[in-house]
Amino acid sequence: MAARVTLYSRPGCHLCDDARIRIAAVCEELGEEYVEVSIDDDPDLQARFGEEIPVTFVDGRQHDFWRVDPARLRAALTRP
């Protein structure tokens, strides 16, 4: 099963730590998978998301940045 949620983050980012906790909880509740990608490992991602991390994608489309709203993420994952 492919992950529907991607979290773009960087080490040492407190907002990323908060986002990870919220994403993990919602994904666990719904039986979904998520992956986390460090932007520090890719210069293109650094240029694209440098000041907006954490950035959350759902089904390949940008969903949020800076903060993760669990209710909004849940709605995106349960929308038909």
N, C-alpha and C positions, 0 to 999 in steps of 0.2 A: 504494500500500500504506500503510495507516494505521499509525502507530507504536503498538506494543503497550506500550512502556515510557514513562512520564512521570517526569521528575526535577524535583521542586520544590526550588528552591535560592534563594540570594541571593548577589550579588557579594561577594567578600572572605571567603567562608566556606571554611576549609581542609577541613572535612569534605565540603563540596560538591565541591571540587576532586578529592578522593579518589574520591568516589562517581561522578563524571563519567568518570574514567579507567576504573574497573571496569565501569561500565555500557557504555561505548563498546566495551571489549574483548569482553565477552560478546555484545553485539548484533552486532558485526562477525563474530565466530566463528559465530554462528547465522544470520546473514543477516537480522537483525531491525533495525527502526528504533527510535529513541528521540527524544523531544523534551524540551527543558528549558524550564521556566517559572520566571521570577523571581517570588518571592512579593512582592517590593518593588513590583511594578507593580500590585498588586491588594490593597486593604485587607481584603477577605474572606479571601484566602489568608494574609495576614499574621496575621489573628486566628486562623485555623484551624491554621496550621503554625508560627507564630512561633518557638517554642522547640524544635521537633522536626526542623528541617531538617538535612540533606537528607531529603526524603521521596520514596520510590519507589513508584509505582503500576504494576501489571502488569494489562493488560486491564481498566482502569478501577477496580481494587480496590487498596486500600493494601496494599503488600507489606512495606516496611521503613521505618525512619527511623533517623537518625544514621549508621549504617554500612551498607554494601552488602556482602553475602557473595556472591562470584561463583558459588559452587556452588549456593547457594540460589536465586539469580536464574536461573541456567542451568536448574535443575530446574523452576522455575515456567514458563519459556518452552518447555520441551520436554514438559511434562505434556500428555497428550491431553485 
